[in-house]
Amino acid sequence: MVSARSDTTGLVSPAPTEPPVDGAVAVAAGDLRWQEAARCAEVDPELFFPAPYQSARAAVAICGRCEVRGPCLAYAVAHRLVEGVWGGLTARQRVLLSRARRRGSLS
């Protein structure tokens, strides 16, 4: 993938949501075939790694229409990816999601 830059956005998209269970299962099994169906594969990868203080809205919008958003988000959370937009969430949003899960705030 393209070299990533720090993601300092996070004020753009909705609150973090749980990925579908099937996404988590695919990640746990190491099955990365979901990447073949990802909408991000159709556009410039730089879009998903905005420079500091740039909006991530375009990337989040693409993710919002992607059928593999769940597995993508599960992959990013499982691998603690700290840069870029994955599964429709910025790095900051994924951190918040992980914290909420640890606290048991998400059902």
N, C-alpha and C positions, 0 to 999 in steps of 0.2 A: 504494500500500500504506500501511498505518498507520505513523505515525512510530515509528521503531525506537529501542530503548534498548540501552545497552551490555549485552553478554552476558558475565557473569563466571562462569557455570557452566562445566561441562566435566568435572565429576567424576561425571557421571550415566550416560552411555551408553557402549556398547562402543567399542573402538579404531576409528579411522577405516578405512574400506575404500574400495577403488577403485570409482568409478562405472562402470556398464557402458559399453562402447565406443559403443553406439548413442546414449547420453546425450551423450557428448562430441561426437559428430558433429552432433547436433541443435543443440547450443549453437554450435558452430563455424559452422554454416550460418545462425545467427540465427533458427532456427525455434523460436518460443515457444509453439506449439500445445499442448505438453505441460502448460502451466499450466491449460488447460481441464479436464484430467483429474485435477488435483491434489486430494488429500483435504483439504488446508488451506483450499481454497476453500469448504469446507462448514462451517467453524467460525470462531470469532472470531479474527481475525488477531493480536490482542494476545497470544494464547496462545503465539505463535511468537517473541515479543519479551519474555521475562520480565524483570522488574526485577532489578537486581543482587542476588545471593544468593538469588534464587528458583529453584526447580527447573525444569528444562526437560523433565522426564520425560514430561509429558502430550503435548507437541509431538513429542518423539522417538518416542513410541508411535504417534501418528497417522502420522508419516512411515514408520514400520516397516511399516505396512499399505498404503502408497501405491505404486501401480504406476509412478509417474513419479519415484521417488526418485533414480534415476541421473541423468536429465537435470537435475533440480533441483539436485543436488549439483554437477554439472559446471558449471552456470550460476553458482552461488555462488562456486566456486573460480575460474572464468575471469574473473569480474567483481570478484574480491577483496572480496566482501561481508563486512563486519566486524561485523555485528550480526545477531542472530536465529538461529533454527534453520532450516537449509536442507538438504534431502536427508538429514535425520535426524541431522545433526551440528551442534553448537554452533559459534559463531565460533572459539572456542579450538581445538576439534577440527579445524576446517578449516585453521587455521594449522599445526597439527601434521601434518596430511595433506600440505599443500603443502611443508613442510620435508622430510618423508620422501620425497616425490617428487623434490625437488631433489637430495637425497643419494643417490637411487637405492635407497632402502631398500625400496621397494615394487616388486614385479615386475609 
